[in-house]
Amino acid sequence: MNDVHATRKRRDSWWTVFLVDPVACRLTLFVANRTSVTPNGLTRLSLALGMGSAACFALGQLVAGAALFYVSFTVDCMDGKIARLKGTGTAFGLWLDYVGDRIRVVCCAGGLAFGQYTATGDLAYILLGAGVAVLDLFRYVNAPQMKRVREVVRENRAERRAELQAGLQAGPHPVERRPPRSARRPTLRRRADRFLARHRVRSHLISGIEFHAAVFVVAPLIGVVALLPVVAVAGGLLLLNEVFLIHRMWLFARAVPSAPRPESMQRVAV
């Protein structure tokens, strides 16, 4: 197996595409071809490296903590790549990867807050650690719930389409016709999304991955003076992104009303 491209996702975060994949893809091929390491083994190694990063942060060793976090994230990317490359992914592996990421972020946030509070006595660092943990947990609890809403809306849309087709078969009805999608002029947002897609970059330019990179890699490498402002800006951008996604989901849900349930499933007033 020598195809580096086979290890990559179709689209990913810009941090992963430009700053992690060039290393992780080649390491993945080496590990896949020369070792018997499993994806779950890499996940456990990533978690252990993450705990080392948290310990470094707690001891005030910001550069070492940032380096270990980057290595931990790189190894974390490799487990999914090997699973895709060899077809060895498991349902338990998905759970382990997800939970391991949350443990790593919470521990690193706690280590960073503890280390800086111990050194300065500034309560702002305690708030920093709590804020990072809460934002991360909100992001990764909110995402699957939004996915569920979209799935329900799509199911309702399919039911509406089936009802419309049944009505058309029963008799002619005026139907509003829209111009074909290909005939519409692409919006600026659509053109930007196509440009990003050509480079495998997701349209969400600030997501959980970029947030983690800013907090646990970029800010510590710059130095103590950058911790609070960088984390505040990254957290604000992540929150704005979540609000934007929630707004889009709300618009998406409004566009298709809930489909009527069968009579047997509806409550009957007595």
N, C-alpha and C positions, 0 to 999 in steps of 0.2 A: 504494500500500500504506500504509494508515493504522492498521491494527489492531495496537496495542501487544501485546495478549494473544497474538497469533500468534507472537511472537518468544520467548515464555517456555517453559521446560520445564514438564511436568505437575507434577513435584515437584523441589525443589532444596534446597540447604542454606539454613538460616535466614539466614546472613550474606549470601548471594546474593539471596535473596528480598526481604529488608527493607533492605539497605544498598547493594546494587549494581544490582539490576534496575530500580529507579525511574529511575536515570540511564542504564544500559546499553540498556534497551529503547527509549527515546526517541532516543538517539544512533544506535541500529541503524536505526531508520526513516529518520532524516536521511541516514545514509550509504548505505542501500539505495536511496533515492529520488533522491539528488542526485549520487552518485558511482558510479564503476565499480570501486571497491575490492573485491577478492576476499577470501573468508575466509582464504586462505593469506597474503595480504598483511597482514591484520590480525594473524594469528599472528606473523608476522615483526616487525611493529611492537611487539606485546606483548613479544616477547623482547628487542628493543632497549631498550624502556623498563625491563624487568627488569634488564638489564645496567647501565643508568643508576642504578637503585635500589641495586644491589650496590656500584657505585662510590661513591655517596653514603655508604652504610654504612661502607665501607672508610676514607673520609675523616672519619668521625665525625659526619657530618651526618645525624642520626637522623630529624629531622622531614622533611627533603627525601627521604630514602630511603623513609620510610613513605608519603609522598604519591605518589612515583613507583611504588611497589609497588601501591598502590590503583589508580592509573590503568592500570598494566600489567594487573592482574587484570580491570578493567572492559573493556579492549580485548580481552582473552582471552575474556571471556564473549560479546563481540559477534561474534566469528568464527563461533561455533556458531549464534548467532541468525540471522545473515545466511544461513548455509548452510541452516538450516531454512526460512527465509522465502522464499528464492529457489530452493531445491532444488539448490544448487550444491556440496553437500558431496562430498568425494572420500575414497577410502581413504587416499591419501597425506596428505590434510589431517588425518585422524584421528591418523596417526602423528606428523606435525609438531607438532600441538597437544600430544600426550602428551609427546613428548620435549622440546619447548620448555618445558613446565611444569617438568619435572624439572631442566633446565639452570638455569632461573631460580631455583628454590628452592635448589639447591646453591650457585650463585654468590652469592645474597643471604646464605645462611647463612655462607659463607666470608668475604664482605665484612664482615658484622656482627661475626664473631669476630675478624677481623684488625684492624678499626678499634678495637674496645674493648680488645683485647690490647695494641695499640700505645699506647693512651692510658693504660692502667693497669698493664700487665705482669702481669695476673692470668690464670693458666692456666685458670681456670674458664670464661673466654670461649672458649677453644679447645675445651674440652669441650662448651660450648654449641653451637658451630657444628657439631662432629662429630655430636652427638646429634640435632640438627635434621635434618641430612642423612640419617643412618641411619634415623630414624623415618619420614621422608618416603619414602625408597626402600622400606622394608619395607612401608609402607601400600600403595604402588602396585604392588609386586610381589605382595603377598599377595592383593589384591582379585581380580585375574583368575584366580588359582589357586582361590580359594574359589568363584568363578563356575563354573569347570570342574567342581569336585566336585558342585555342585548340579545341573549339567546331566547328569552321569553318573547321579546318584541319580534324577533325574526319568525318565531313560531306563529305568533298572532298574524303577522303579515302573510305567511303562507296560508293560514286559514282564511283570511280575507280574500286572498287571490282565488282560492278554491271556491268560495261562496260567489265571487264575481263571475267566475267561469260558469258555475252552475246557473246563475241568473241569466247570462248571455245565451245559454243553451235553451232556456225556457222562453225567451223572447228577446226581440231587439231592444237595446237600451243605448242611449247616447253615451259615448265614451270620450272623455277628454284625452286628446292625443298630444303628447309632448314630442318635441324634436328628438331624434335619435341622439344618444349620448355622444357619439362620434361627431355629430354636426354642431354640438355646442362648443363655444369658444372656451378653452381651458382657463380657469381662474389662476390668479397668481399663486394661490396656495397649492393648487393642483400641479402647476408647473414646478414649484419648489419641491413638492413631494416626489415628483418623477426624477428630479435631479438628485435628491437624496437617495432614492431607490437605486439609481445607477451605481451609487457608491456603497450600497448595502446599509445605509444609515437610516434609522427610524426617524419619523417626523417629530417625535417627542425629544427635543434637544436637551431637556433637563428632566431626567428620570431618576429612579432610585440609584442606578449605577453611577451616574455623574455626581449625584449628591454624596455618595460614599467616597468617591474619588476626591472630591473637593475637601471633605471633612478629614479623611484619614490619610490622604497622600499629599495633596497640594498644600493645604494649610500648614501641616507639620513641617514640610520641607522648606516653606518660606520662613517659618519661625514663630515663636510665641506671639509676637506682635500681630500676626495675621490670623490667629485662631478665631477670635471672636468675630471680627468683621467678615472673614471668608465664610464661616459657618452660618452667620446671620444672612448673608446674601444668598448662599446656596439653599438654605432652608426656605427663605422667602420665595425664591424661584421655583422650588419644588412644590410649595404650597399653591402658588399661582398656577402651575401646571395641573395640579390636581383639581383646582376649581374649574379650570378650562375644560378638563376631561369630563367632569361632572356636568357642566353646562351642556357639552355636546351630547352626553348620554341623555340628559333631560329633553333636549330637542329631538333626539332620535326616538325616544319613547313617546313623545307627544305626537309624532308624525303618524303613528299607528295605534289607534285605540285598542283597548283590550278586547279580544274576541269574545263573543257571548258563549257561555258554557252551555252544555246540553241541559235540557230540562231536569234530568235526573240528578244533576250536580248543583242545581240552584235551590236556594232555600224557598220554601213555599210558606207564605204567611197564612196562619190559621185564624 
